Amino acid sequence: MTSIAVTGHANITEASKALIREALISRLGRYPASELTGMSCLAAGADRVFADAVLAVGGRLIAVIPSRDYRERMVDPRHADEFDRLCQSAGECTVMPYRRTTRAAYVAANRMLLGRAELLMAVWDGSDGGRGGTADVVATAQAYGLPVDIVWPAGAARESRALG
């Protein structure tokens, strides 16, 4: 079994999602579908694109939701159907023991993912996003000795400002 966690920018542009999805499918497709487990917090942007890519190649999805109020507070109502579909498609869905979505909840969820992963795929442009952001998760993975595969295809871009 190959367990791959994801971290990445929440604010990727709509045009970038197709580029990133294609790059992720290409990389995930290297693993036998029956042995692939992808783990994601299902945040907007990279996390959901990764989750879709895992399902597209026939892998098993594990969702780790940072807090009990995550869907209510953090999921844009326009994207609630996508979030719900991914949660329902997950073979396992764990909600972290935080009542409210905070940086601490994100950090704990990411540490859970890293603790279960054999590889981290980082949909990352190389910039620093602060505590709990993509750069922080990459640095934590590297400190754990976890291999990191950076995915940022040519033409990918981010919207102006957002967490991670």
Phi and psi in degrees as GROMACS dihedral restraints (atoms count N, CA, C in turn):
[ dihedral_restraints ]
;  ai    aj    ak    al  type     phi  dphi    fc
    3     4     5     6     1  -111.8    20    10
    4     5     6     7     1   120.5    20    10
    6     7     8     9     1  -106.8    20    10
    7     8     9    10     1   120.1    20    10
    9    10    11    12     1  -122.3    20    10
   10    11    12    13     1   124.1    20    10
   12    13    14    15     1   -97.0    20    10
   13    14    15    16     1   160.9    20    10
   15    16    17    18     1  -124.5    20    10
   16    17    18    19     1   147.9    20    10
   18    19    20    21     1  -138.2    20    10
   19    20    21    22     1   154.7    20    10
   21    22    23    24     1   174.1    20    10
   22    23    24    25     1   172.2    20    10
   24    25    26    27     1   -71.1    20    10
   25    26    27    28     1   135.6    20    10
   27    28    29    30     1   -78.3    20    10
   28    29    30    31     1   -25.1    20    10
   30    31    32    33     1  -104.6    20    10
   31    32    33    34     1    42.7    20    10
   33    34    35    36     1   -74.4    20    10
   34    35    36    37     1   148.6    20    10
   36    37    38    39     1   -71.2    20    10
   37    38    39    40     1   157.7    20    10
   39    40    41    42     1   -57.1    20    10
   40    41    42    43     1   -43.0    20    10
   42    43    44    45     1   -63.3    20    10
   43    44    45    46     1   -30.7    20    10
   45    46    47    48     1   -74.2    20    10
   46    47    48    49     1   -25.5    20    10
   48    49    50    51     1   -57.7    20    10
   49    50    51    52     1   -42.2    20    10
   51    52    53    54     1   -66.0    20    10
   52    53    54    55     1   -40.8    20    10
   54    55    56    57     1   -62.3    20    10
   55    56    57    58     1   -45.1    20    10
   57    58    59    60     1   -69.0    20    10
   58    59    60    61     1   -41.8    20    10
   60    61    62    63     1   -59.5    20    10
   61    62    63    64     1   -44.9    20    10
   63    64    65    66     1   -61.5    20    10
   64    65    66    67     1   -44.0    20    10
   66    67    68    69     1   -64.4    20    10
   67    68    69    70     1   -40.9    20    10
   69    70    71    72     1   -66.3    20    10
   70    71    72    73     1   -44.0    20    10
   72    73    74    75     1   -60.2    20    10
   73    74    75    76     1   -40.9    20    10
   75    76    77    78     1   -60.7    20    10
   76    77    78    79     1   -45.4    20    10
   78    79    80    81     1   -73.7    20    10
   79    80    81    82     1   -42.1    20    10
   81    82    83    84     1   -68.1    20    10
   82    83    84    85     1   -30.1    20    10
   84    85    86    87     1   -65.8    20    10
   85    86    87    88     1   -10.4    20    10
   87    88    89    90     1   -73.3    20    10
   88    89    90    91     1   -16.2    20    10
   90    91    92    93     1  -102.9    20    10
   91    92    93    94     1   142.9    20    10
   93    94    95    96     1   -60.8    20    10
   94    95    96    97     1   129.8    20    10
   96    97    98    99     1   -54.3    20    10
   97    98    99   100     1   -38.4    20    10
   99   100   101   102     1   -68.6    20    10
  100   101   102   103     1   -14.4    20    10
  102   103   104   105     1  -111.9    20    10
  103   104   105   106     1     1.4    20    10
  105   106   107   108     1   -96.6    20    10
  106   107   108   109     1   126.8    20    10
  108   109   110   111     1  -123.3    20    10
  109   110   111   112     1   123.0    20    10
  111   112   113   114     1  -106.1    20    10
  112   113   114   115     1   135.9    20    10
  114   115   116   117     1  -121.3    20    10
  115   116   117   118     1   131.8    20    10
  117   118   119   120     1  -148.2    20    10
  118   119   120   121     1   148.8    20    10
  120   121   122   123     1   -84.9    20    10
  121   122   123   124     1    -3.8    20    10
  123   124   125   126     1    60.4    20    10
  124   125   126   127     1    30.0    20    10
  126   127   128   129     1   -67.6    20    10
  127   128   129   130     1   163.8    20    10
  129   130   131   132     1   -58.6    20    10
  130   131   132   133     1   156.2    20    10
  132   133   134   135     1    80.6    20    10
  133   134   135   136     1  -127.2    20    10
  135   136   137   138     1   -56.5    20    10
  136   137   138   139     1   -41.2    20    10
  138   139   140   141     1   -60.0    20    10
  139   140   141   142     1   -43.0    20    10
  141   142   143   144     1   -75.5    20    10
  142   143   144   145     1   -35.3    20    10
  144   145   146   147     1   -63.2    20    10
  145   146   147   148     1   -43.3    20    10
  147   148   149   150     1   -60.6    20    10
  148   149   150   151     1   -47.5    20    10
  150   151   152   153     1   -57.7    20    10
  151   152   153   154     1   -44.4    20    10
  153   154   155   156     1   -62.0    20    10
  154   155   156   157     1   -40.2    20    10
  156   157   158   159     1   -66.0    20    10
  157   158   159   160     1   -40.6    20    10
  159   160   161   162     1   -58.4    20    10
  160   161   162   163     1   -47.3    20    10
  162   163   164   165     1   -65.7    20    10
  163   164   165   166     1   -37.1    20    10
  165   166   167   168     1   -63.8    20    10
  166   167   168   169     1   -31.8    20    10
  168   169   170   171     1   -93.0    20    10
  169   170   171   172     1     5.1    20    10
  171   172   173   174     1    86.8    20    10
  172   173   174   175     1    13.3    20    10
  174   175   176   177     1   -80.2    20    10
  175   176   177   178     1   172.1    20    10
  177   178   179   180     1   -94.0    20    10
  178   179   180   181     1   135.6    20    10
  180   181   182   183     1  -105.5    20    10
  181   182   183   184     1   133.7    20    10
  183   184   185   186     1  -116.4    20    10
  184   185   186   187     1   126.6    20    10
  186   187   188   189     1  -104.5    20    10
  187   188   189   190     1   134.1    20    10
  189   190   191   192     1  -122.3    20    10
  190   191   192   193     1   105.3    20    10
  192   193   194   195     1   -90.6    20    10
  193   194   195   196     1   127.2    20    10
  195   196   197   198     1   -62.6    20    10
  196   197   198   199     1   -27.9    20    10
  198   199   200   201     1  -158.9    20    10
  199   200   201   202     1   166.3    20    10
  201   202   203   204     1   -68.3    20    10
  202   203   204   205     1   -28.4    20    10
  204   205   206   207     1   -96.1    20    10
  205   206   207   208     1    11.2    20    10
  207   208   209   210     1   -56.2    20    10
  208   209   210   211     1   -52.3    20    10
  210   211   212   213     1   -60.8    20    10
  211   212   213   214     1   -45.6    20    10
  213   214   215   216     1   -63.4    20    10
  214   215   216   217     1   -43.0    20    10
  216   217   218   219     1   -93.6    20    10
  217   218   219   220     1   -31.0    20    10
  219   220   221   222     1  -111.8    20    10
  220   221   222   223     1   -14.6    20    10
  222   223   224   225     1   -96.1    20    10
  223   224   225   226     1   118.3    20    10
  225   226   227   228     1   -58.3    20    10
  226   227   228   229     1   129.8    20    10
  228   229   230   231     1   -53.8    20    10
  229   230   231   232     1   -28.7    20    10
  231   232   233   234     1   -67.9    20    10
  232   233   234   235     1   -18.2    20    10
  234   235   236   237     1  -116.5    20    10
  235   236   237   238     1    11.1    20    10
  237   238   239   240     1   -63.4    20    10
  238   239   240   241     1   -37.2    20    10
  240   241   242   243     1   -62.8    20    10
  241   242   243   244     1   -41.1    20    10
  243   244   245   246     1   -63.6    20    10
  244   245   246   247     1   -46.7    20    10
  246   247   248   249     1   -60.0    20    10
  247   248   249   250     1   -46.9    20    10
  249   250   251   252     1   -62.7    20    10
  250   251   252   253     1   -41.3    20    10
  252   253   254   255     1   -61.0    20    10
  253   254   255   256     1   -43.7    20    10
  255   256   257   258     1   -67.6    20    10
  256   257   258   259     1   -40.5    20    10
  258   259   260   261     1   -60.0    20    10
  259   260   261   262     1   -44.2    20    10
  261   262   263   264     1   -69.5    20    10
  262   263   264   265     1   -28.4    20    10
  264   265   266   267     1   -81.2    20    10
  265   266   267   268     1   -15.9    20    10
  267   268   269   270     1   -69.8    20    10
  268   269   270   271     1   137.6    20    10
  270   271   272   273     1   -72.3    20    10
  271   272   273   274     1   -20.0    20    10
  273   274   275   276     1  -150.0    20    10
  274   275   276   277     1   136.4    20    10
  276   277   278   279     1  -134.3    20    10
  277   278   279   280     1   113.6    20    10
  279   280   281   282     1  -108.7    20    10
  280   281   282   283     1   130.7    20    10
  282   283   284   285     1  -104.5    20    10
  283   284   285   286     1   122.3    20    10
  285   286   287   288     1   -63.3    20    10
  286   287   288   289     1   155.1    20    10
  288   289   290   291     1   -81.5    20    10
  289   290   291   292     1    46.5    20    10
  291   292   293   294     1  -114.0    20    10
  292   293   294   295     1   132.9    20    10
  294   295   296   297     1   -71.4    20    10
  295   296   297   298     1   -42.2    20    10
  297   298   299   300     1  -118.0    20    10
  298   299   300   301     1   150.6    20    10
  300   301   302   303     1   -76.9    20    10
  301   302   303   304     1   115.5    20    10
  303   304   305   306     1  -135.9    20    10
  304   305   306   307     1   172.2    20    10
  306   307   308   309     1   -56.9    20    10
  307   308   309   310     1   -40.0    20    10
  309   310   311   312     1   -60.8    20    10
  310   311   312   313     1   -38.4    20    10
  312   313   314   315     1   -65.6    20    10
  313   314   315   316     1   -42.4    20    10
  315   316   317   318     1   -63.5    20    10
  316   317   318   319     1   -44.2    20    10
  318   319   320   321     1   -61.2    20    10
  319   320   321   322     1   -45.0    20    10
  321   322   323   324     1   -63.7    20    10
  322   323   324   325     1   -42.7    20    10
  324   325   326   327     1   -63.0    20    10
  325   326   327   328     1   -43.9    20    10
  327   328   329   330     1   -64.8    20    10
  328   329   330   331     1   -38.3    20    10
  330   331   332   333     1   -65.7    20    10
  331   332   333   334     1   -35.5    20    10
  333   334   335   336     1   -62.9    20    10
  334   335   336   337     1   -45.8    20    10
  336   337   338   339     1   -59.5    20    10
  337   338   339   340     1   -47.8    20    10
  339   340   341   342     1   -63.7    20    10
  340   341   342   343     1   -34.9    20    10
  342   343   344   345     1   -67.4    20    10
  343   344   345   346     1   -22.5    20    10
  345   346   347   348     1  -103.0    20    10
  346   347   348   349     1    -7.2    20    10
  348   349   350   351     1   -94.4    20    10
  349   350   351   352     1   153.2    20    10
  351   352   353   354     1  -100.4    20    10
  352   353   354   355     1   -16.3    20    10
  354   355   356   357     1  -154.3    20    10
  355   356   357   358     1   144.8    20    10
  357   358   359   360     1  -112.2    20    10
  358   359   360   361     1   125.0    20    10
  360   361   362   363     1   -97.3    20    10
  361   362   363   364     1   122.6    20    10
  363   364   365   366     1  -111.8    20    10
  364   365   366   367     1   112.6    20    10
  366   367   368   369     1   -86.6    20    10
  367   368   369   370     1    92.2    20    10
  369   370   371   372     1  -146.7    20    10
  370   371   372   373     1   134.0    20    10
  372   373   374   375     1   -90.5    20    10
  373   374   375   376     1     4.2    20    10
  375   376   377   378     1    92.2    20    10
  376   377   378   379     1    -2.6    20    10
  378   379   380   381     1   -84.5    20    10
  379   380   381   382     1   162.9    20    10
  381   382   383   384     1   -91.9    20    10
  382   383   384   385     1   133.9    20    10
  384   385   386   387     1  -118.0    20    10
  385   386   387   388     1     6.9    20    10
  387   388   389   390     1    86.6    20    10
  388   389   390   391     1  -178.4    20    10
  390   391   392   393     1   -59.5    20    10
  391   392   393   394     1   127.8    20    10
  393   394   395   396     1    87.0    20    10
  394   395   396   397     1    -9.5    20    10
  396   397   398   399     1   -81.7    20    10
  397   398   399   400     1  -179.1    20    10
  399   400   401   402     1   -56.8    20    10
  400   401   402   403     1   -47.7    20    10
  402   403   404   405     1   -60.5    20    10
  403   404   405   406     1   -39.3    20    10
  405   406   407   408     1   -65.0    20    10
  406   407   408   409     1   -41.9    20    10
  408   409   410   411     1   -66.2    20    10
  409   410   411   412     1   -41.3    20    10
  411   412   413   414     1   -61.2    20    10
  412   413   414   415     1   -46.1    20    10
  414   415   416   417     1   -62.5    20    10
  415   416   417   418     1   -39.9    20    10
  417   418   419   420     1   -63.9    20    10
  418   419   420   421     1   -44.5    20    10
  420   421   422   423     1   -59.6    20    10
  421   422   423   424     1   -45.1    20    10
  423   424   425   426     1   -63.4    20    10
  424   425   426   427     1   -37.7    20    10
  426   427   428   429     1   -64.8    20    10
  427   428   429   430     1   -32.8    20    10
  429   430   431   432     1   -76.0    20    10
  430   431   432   433     1   -10.2    20    10
  432   433   434   435     1    81.4    20    10
  433   434   435   436     1    16.8    20    10
  435   436   437   438     1   -84.1    20    10
  436   437   438   439     1   129.6    20    10
  438   439   440   441     1   -61.9    20    10
  439   440   441   442     1   144.3    20    10
  441   442   443   444     1  -123.4    20    10
  442   443   444   445     1   128.3    20    10
  444   445   446   447     1  -110.2    20    10
  445   446   447   448     1   111.3    20    10
  447   448   449   450     1   -85.2    20    10
  448   449   450   451     1   128.9    20    10
  450   451   452   453     1  -119.8    20    10
  451   452   453   454     1   110.0    20    10
  453   454   455   456     1  -151.6    20    10
  454   455   456   457     1    84.4    20    10
  456   457   458   459     1   -66.6    20    10
  457   458   459   460     1   153.5    20    10
  459   460   461   462     1   -53.7    20    10
  460   461   462   463     1   133.6    20    10
  462   463   464   465     1    93.8    20    10
  463   464   465   466     1   -11.4    20    10
  465   466   467   468     1   -70.9    20    10
  466   467   468   469     1   146.7    20    10
  468   469   470   471     1  -150.5    20    10
  469   470   471   472     1   162.0    20    10
  471   472   473   474     1  -112.1    20    10
  472   473   474   475     1   152.0    20    10
  474   475   476   477     1   -70.0    20    10
  475   476   477   478     1   175.7    20    10
  477   478   479   480     1   -56.5    20    10
  478   479   480   481     1   -88.7    20    10
  480   481   482   483     1  -121.8    20    10
  481   482   483   484     1   138.1    20    10
  483   484   485   486     1  -166.6    20    10
  484   485   486   487     1   162.8    20    10
  486   487   488   489     1   -59.8    20    10
  487   488   489   490     1   133.6    20    10
